[in-house]
């Protein structure tokens, strides 16, 4: 993971985006085809159609200095630059480490405070860091979304929106929302060991694989390979199985780190939905 200083430097180097007006070409006169003889005396000359540029009701958002549109939005859309969204989050922590991934107009910033109050241990002795993940995209109406995350070795497990409390912040609210969110992160300390312990106590048998294939958002080939391992004698509990699937997803081809992260987030969402962990947070 990157240090606070490295994160701030990386954020400062992120591309900026701008509005770019677009227009539609509307024909004003139709085209006239190739010359046609009439009565062997009159010839009509070919004429191209004429067009008029009409301003569109939408605007394009492009990276500064580039013409390819990232998305199209209404004129009322408020564009939040990545620096506006992410820099206050990092600066709000006295000492923090994290990770930053980006693809085109979408980025994810993971932050884990270097604070003993932000770690939790399970009865088995495993230690997890508690933090937050911020998602920002230039093509979303909610400019910034923050969710709870925990680390599991080198993995980053992000809680689904419908499981953990989250905030949507806009320009001018980032610092206030971050302060409130830091207080809420301590609540995860009570729940996370229970989640891991409950899932670790369930042994994976071949009878579970039909459910795993149907309900979990992952590559069926990964599940098929793991099923063969279990039938050959390999031992997994539900938690270790989920983490093995998570790791193998990382070995599969993904267009970018952001695309991989989205796949992993969808997988964690399906795991927690299936395990009915929502009740833990009620």
C-alpha positions in Angstrom: 0.0 0.0 0.0 1.0 3.6 -0.5 1.8 6.0 2.3 -0.1 9.2 2.9 2.4 11.3 1.0 2.5 8.8 -1.9 -1.3 8.9 -2.1 -1.5 12.7 -2.1 1.1 12.7 -4.9 -0.8 10.1 -6.9 -4.1 12.0 -6.5 -2.4 15.2 -7.6 -1.3 13.5 -10.8 -4.7 12.1 -11.7 -6.1 13.5 -14.9 -8.7 16.3 -14.8 -11.9 16.4 -16.8 -13.9 19.2 -18.5 -17.2 19.9 -20.1 -17.2 20.0 -23.9 -20.1 21.4 -25.9 -21.6 19.2 -28.5 -23.8 20.0 -31.5 -26.0 18.0 -33.8 -25.9 18.4 -37.6 -29.4 18.9 -38.8 -30.1 18.8 -42.6 -31.6 22.0 -43.9 -31.9 20.9 -47.6 -31.9 17.4 -49.0 -29.2 16.1 -51.3 -29.9 16.0 -55.0 -28.7 12.8 -56.8 -26.4 12.5 -59.9 -27.2 14.3 -63.2 -30.5 13.3 -64.8 -31.4 14.0 -68.5 -34.9 15.3 -69.0 -36.3 15.6 -72.6 -32.7 15.3 -73.8 -32.3 19.0 -73.1 -32.4 19.9 -69.4 -29.7 18.6 -67.0 -30.1 18.8 -63.2 -26.7 19.1 -61.4 -26.0 17.0 -58.3 -26.1 19.0 -55.1 -25.0 17.9 -51.6 -27.3 18.3 -48.7 -26.7 21.3 -46.4 -26.6 21.1 -42.6 -26.9 23.4 -39.7 -25.2 22.9 -36.3 -27.8 22.8 -33.6 -26.6 22.9 -29.9 -27.5 19.7 -28.1 -29.2 19.6 -24.7 -26.4 17.4 -23.4 -22.8 18.1 -22.8 -19.8 15.8 -23.2 -17.3 15.2 -20.4 -13.8 14.6 -21.6 -10.3 14.4 -20.2 -8.6 17.8 -20.4 -6.8 18.0 -23.8 -8.6 15.0 -25.3 -11.7 14.8 -27.5 -13.0 11.3 -26.7 -16.1 11.6 -24.5 -16.1 9.7 -21.2 -19.8 10.2 -20.9 -22.7 12.6 -21.7 -24.5 14.6 -19.1 -27.1 17.3 -18.8 -26.0 20.9 -18.3 -27.1 20.7 -14.7 -24.6 17.9 -13.9 -21.9 19.0 -11.3 -18.6 17.6 -12.2 -16.4 16.6 -9.3 -12.7 16.2 -10.0 -10.9 13.3 -8.5 -8.6 15.7 -6.5 -11.7 17.4 -5.0 -13.1 14.1 -4.0 -10.1 12.2 -2.7 -7.6 14.8 -1.3 -9.8 15.8 1.6 -10.3 12.1 2.5 -6.6 11.5 2.8 -5.8 14.8 4.5 -8.5 14.2 7.1 -6.3 11.3 8.6 -3.2 12.0 10.6 -1.5 8.8 9.4 -3.0 6.6 6.8 -2.0 4.1 4.1 -4.0 3.0 1.1 -4.4 2.1 -2.5 -5.6 4.0 -5.6 -6.9 2.5 -8.9 -8.4 4.3 -11.8 -9.7 3.5 -15.3 -10.9 6.4 -17.6 -13.5 8.3 -15.6 -13.8 5.9 -12.6 -11.5 5.5 -9.6 -11.5 3.8 -6.2 -9.5 5.0 -3.2 -9.0 2.6 -0.3 -7.8 4.2 3.0 -6.8 2.4 6.2 -5.8 4.6 9.2 -2.6 3.6 11.1 -4.4 3.4 14.4 -4.7 0.5 16.8 -8.4 1.4 17.3 -8.9 0.6 13.6 -7.7 -3.0 13.9 -9.7 -6.0 15.1 -8.6 -9.6 15.9 -10.6 -12.8 15.7 -10.4 -15.5 18.4 -8.2 -17.4 15.9 -5.7 -14.6 16.1 -6.2 -13.1 12.6 -5.8 -9.3 12.6 -7.9 -7.1 10.2 -7.5 -3.4 9.5 -10.7 -1.4 9.2 -11.0 1.4 6.8 -13.0 3.0 4.0 -13.3 2.8 0.2 -14.3 5.9 -1.8 -15.8 5.5 -5.3 -15.9 8.5 -7.6 -16.9 8.6 -11.2 -17.4 11.5 -13.6 -20.5 9.8 -15.1 -22.5 9.4 -11.9 -25.0 11.8 -10.4 -23.9 11.0 -6.9 -20.4 12.4 -7.0 -18.8 10.4 -4.2 -19.7 7.2 -2.4 -17.9 5.9 0.7 -18.2 2.4 2.1 -16.6 0.3 4.8 -13.7 -1.9 4.0 -11.4 -4.4 5.9 -8.2 -6.0 4.9 -7.6 -9.7 4.8 -3.9 -10.2 4.2 -3.4 -8.5 0.8 -7.2 -8.5 0.0 -9.5 -5.6 0.4 -13.0 -6.6 1.3 -15.5 -3.8 0.7 -18.9 -4.1 2.4 -21.9 -3.9 0.1 -24.1 -0.8 0.2 -27.1 -2.7 1.6 -25.0 -4.2 4.4 -22.9 -1.4 5.8 -23.9 2.2 6.4 -22.6 4.5 3.8 -22.8 8.2 2.9 -23.1 10.0 -0.4 -21.1 13.2 -0.4 -20.9 16.1 -2.8 -18.7 19.1 -3.3 -18.2 21.0 0.0 -19.3 18.0 2.2 -16.4 15.7 1.9 -14.5 16.7 5.0 -17.7 16.6 7.2 -18.7 13.2 5.9 -15.2 11.8 6.5 -15.2 12.9 10.1 -18.6 11.2 10.7 -17.6 8.1 8.8 -14.5 7.7 10.9 -16.6 7.4 14.0 -18.9 4.8 12.4 -15.9 2.7 11.4 -15.4 1.6 15.0 -18.8 -0.2 14.8 -17.3 -2.7 12.4 -15.0 -3.9 15.2 -18.0 -5.5 16.9 -19.3 -7.3 13.8 -16.3 -8.4 11.7 -15.0 -11.2 14.0 -18.6 -12.6 14.1 -18.8 -12.7 10.3 -15.5 -14.5 9.9 -16.1 -16.9 12.7 -19.6 -17.9 11.5 -18.4 -18.5 8.0 -15.2 -20.3 9.2 -17.3 -22.7 11.2 -19.2 -24.0 8.1 -17.3 -26.8 6.3 -17.6 -26.8 2.5 -18.9 -30.1 1.1 -19.7 -31.1 -2.5 -23.4 -30.5 -1.8 -22.8 -26.8 -1.4 -21.4 -26.2 -4.8 -24.7 -26.1 -6.6 -25.7 -23.2 -4.4 -22.3 -21.5 -4.8 -22.5 -21.7 -8.6 -26.1 -20.4 -8.6 -25.9 -17.6 -6.1 -22.3 -16.3 -6.1 -21.3 -13.8 -8.8 -18.1 -15.5 -10.0 -16.6 -17.5 -12.8 -18.2 -20.9 -12.9 -14.8 -22.4 -14.1 -13.3 -21.3 -10.7 -16.1 -23.0 -8.8 -15.8 -26.1 -11.0 -12.0 -26.4 -10.3 -12.6 -26.0 -6.5 -15.3 -28.6 -6.5 -12.9 -31.0 -8.1 -10.3 -30.2 -5.4 -12.9 -30.8 -2.6 -14.0 -34.1 -4.2 -10.3 -35.1 -4.3 -10.0 -34.5 -0.5 -9.1 -30.8 -0.2 -10.6 -29.1 3.0 -12.2 -25.7 2.9 -14.5 -23.9 5.3 -16.9 -21.3 3.8 -14.7 -18.3 4.6 -11.5 -19.9 3.2 -13.4 -21.0 0.1 -14.7 -17.5 -0.5 -11.2 -16.0 -0.1 -9.8 -18.6 -2.5 -12.4 -17.7 -5.1 -11.5 -14.0 -4.5 -7.8 -14.7 -5.1 -8.5 -16.7 -8.3 -10.6 -14.0 -9.7 -7.5 -11.8 -9.5 -5.6 -14.3 -11.7 -8.3 -14.2 -14.4 -8.0 -11.6 -17.1 -9.5 -8.2 -16.3 -9.4 -5.1 -18.5 -8.0 -3.0 -15.7 -7.6 -3.0 -11.9 -10.9 -1.1 -11.7 -12.7 -3.8 -13.7 -11.2 -6.4 -11.4 -12.3 -4.5 -8.3 -15.9 -4.2 -9.6 -16.0 -8.0 -10.1 -14.6 -8.6 -6.6 -17.1 -6.2 -5.1 -20.0 -7.9 -6.9 -18.7 -11.2 -5.6 -18.5 -10.0 -2.0 -22.0 -8.6 -2.3 -23.4 -12.0 -3.4 -21.4 -13.8 -0.6 -22.9 -11.5 2.1 -26.4 -11.6 0.6 -26.3 -15.4 0.5 -24.9 -15.7 4.0 -27.7 -13.4 5.3 -25.2 -11.1 7.0 -27.5 -8.2 6.7 -29.2 -9.3 10.0 -25.9 -8.8 11.8 -26.1 -5.0 11.1 -29.7 -4.5 12.2 
